[in-house]
């Protein structure tokens, strides 16, 4: 019975928000129209302090709930691609490597629910802030906090759409259920999926709104959801297949570059500890666009899932770790002579397991290496290489030459030679060079899987991987277009009959 399902939802608290079903606005990726969101009738927050707690909760989610947006995203982007093996023998992670993941996977269940909880938190700010009667909450603050919440929401949806494709685009809070409104409210608690076109158009709208009122880039604090973050996200959004417009990618990359970001001179500074080994060497560097900081006493616990915590060396090092660097990735580093990035991406320890390598000399993902390590969500090197990608796709001799210069900028920082003339032969050869450089530069930064999908290289790269990587578990299910997306959790489908499973699962 529908009403029973609704009350079940209220008890578990997993979907206390709603979706709109209308479509989007003026962007060329969609001819549909975005419905303007309206606030709920009642005033939910009376004071500035109450609203500030909701606003701060957005940033607290980034800091404390990194399990889904970092740990699990790392598993998908790296172990589901050619960069890493699953690492453990657990039933939640091995299917990532073998491509046997299904709707019962516990990682997918927690991620779906956690991302939607993030959206609900953003909506709590966006939907209610203008109705707060406390006049000490200024107009400027209302606009800024709402803008940051919209940027946050767009980042969440961007991850979700790349994982699942057709997702509920939730922009409203559902009202409390009563006996009188239960049928009316039902679709708000059990939303249907939106197409990627609709989702991307709403993401673009949120980011464009965010640019207007979000704070400017602060060179001393890169933890802020700033105008520059929105610009960087728009560059990434317009590179995706559904929303693709490489002219806009180029424009937004240039806008980010104009905001004063520069590459750090020493690649290692992005990930290293200080000389005493007790704190991060650097935070909020000139290269960082968005990061999350951790400090002693409130540390970055996910490091335990990948290797050792260098500030507490023996902590939780008695069980096999996730995202073990692959032989294929290590070979790509060594074939390039790229020792600088290899040594910042991979470290070797002795351990007590030998799932993929001898226990005496076992490699581990190294970019998150301590409880005080920052997580870099967006950094300039990604945007520079995205600009190179845009230039190569736009084509023409001058654009291809400029793209090569950008790749060389990234290579030269780590003491590698410029690209050879062969890379400049065509649009296709330059794109291959950019993709290769992204692999080495951004290894273990949650990019590789999504790069392969965006470049249309997934099947070519992954379906013959076992033939060139002797340590990888056998691929059970060949990759196809269907497997560019993850399965929607079966528990979610069971609860909400308005959702449809992705093809192939």
Beta strands, then each sheet from edge to edge (+ up, - down):
strand 1: 84-85
strand 2: 288-292
strand 3: 324-325
strand 4: 346-349
strand 5: 362-365
strand 6: 375-379
sheet 1: 1+ 3-
sheet 2: 2+ 6-
sheet 3: 4+ 5-
end
